[in-house]
Amino acid sequence: MPGWNRGAIGVAAALALVAWAGVAGAAIKVRKPVLLEPEPAAPAVKPRLGAGEDQLFVGSVIFAQGGTLVAEIPAGARKGERFVVFDEGLRRAGKARVDRELEKGVYLLRPQGSLRAGMGAKLARESEREAAARVVRTNRIPEYLEFLDLFPDSKYRDRVAREVFRLRMKEAYPTFPGTTLEGRLTLAETLDRKIPLGQVLVKLDRFIIARTDDTGRFRIEGIPSLPVGVRVTLDIKSDRLRAAEEVSVELPAEKLADLKAEIPVKVAPTVLAGQVLDERGAPVAGVEVWTSPYTMEVLTDETGAFRIARRKVQDGGEGADQPLFGGDYDVFAFRRGYAVGKTSVSAESYRENPLPPIRLERLDLPGEPVPPLGVNLTEHLAVDPGAVVPEGAGPRLNP
């Protein structure tokens, strides 16, 4: 190996091997190879990785024997941290895990699975994406917690924390005493009063099912303490409504608590949807549509379609929109030149309610031009030659 003291390499290898095979707990000393002459620091080398990887070489193997690697990692490493090992040809050889630090910047690593790498092999830190994929495959709480410790700001944190919660719930639910979650589900709308969502099922992240009472309240007991805080979803189930957005609550880490929360739920809106047609079945655009009881006015589009999903109310003299609720509605349609059309519907809340088509009958209003007939009259008239007036036989005008 150019630039290295071969004697120093032999001494380092022998010392490391003896220490590795020696008495358990004895300190291991490894003499690092000595450069014959100073060399400028080389920039980090990009390894040959798959698409999307972003690792750089951070160390190199200075001794390899059986299931043991001794590597120099100048930037330091933590116990349990995993590294990707590349052989002398910069081909991926496997992974190794830090067992302990032998001396400053020098670490003992244990290969993970089969690994063939000798002196001079390069090390790159396991990427966040690789680590996340690995812990999901193993699906054990210690590996998840190790990941969160190594990557505290990971973009995968929420997913990993939810997996910890699910495993903990499988192991220890229900636990008494445990965390109690009391909540009240209300409609997430700006109204003059809170509208509770009563008699709906609440499913806590696929595990626990509770039902709200008529005031929208529910209670879940026996949630075990969690090693990490986690935001879990509440799945709202009801034949009457459908949640339009995910509902979630935050459960704290490492303590039992009584949690109380007002939980607003945005649900799928109540919609009146229909179409306006003329007597021939063609869509009519620009038709004004309104309802009784009154909600709001809308205009049909070029296909004659309309949707009403809100209702206008007067609040302190200013108009405001509020959600539409189910009930019996008469729906009217009007456009100049047509008679008023009407249909009726018994609408259900929190879903789209299709209406029968509203048909408009054309009116000929005074002052409007007669529509073209599309017929050439001269082709259908028979002219009698005897009825032709001779020249000069017409009426005379006084000069």
Secondary structure, DSSP 4 states (H G I P E B T S, - for coil): -TTB-HHHHHHHHHHHHHHHHS-TTPPP--PPP-BSS--PPPPPPPP---TT----EEEEEEEEETTEEEEE-TT---TT-EEEEE-TTS-EEEEEEEEEEEETTEEEEEEESS----TT-EEEEPPHHHHHHHHHHH--HHHHHHHHHH-TT-TTHHHHHHHHHHHHHHHH-S-SS-EEEEEEEEE-S--SS--B--S-EEEETTTEEEE--TTSEEEEEEEPP-SS-EEEEEEEE-SS--BSS-EEEEEPSSS--EEEEEEEE-BPPPEEEEEEEETTS-B--S-EEEEES----EE--TTSEEEE-EEEEEETTEEEEEE---EEEEEEEE-TTBPPEEEEEEEPTTSEEEPPPEEE-B---TTSPPPP----GGGG-PPPGGGPPPTT-S-----
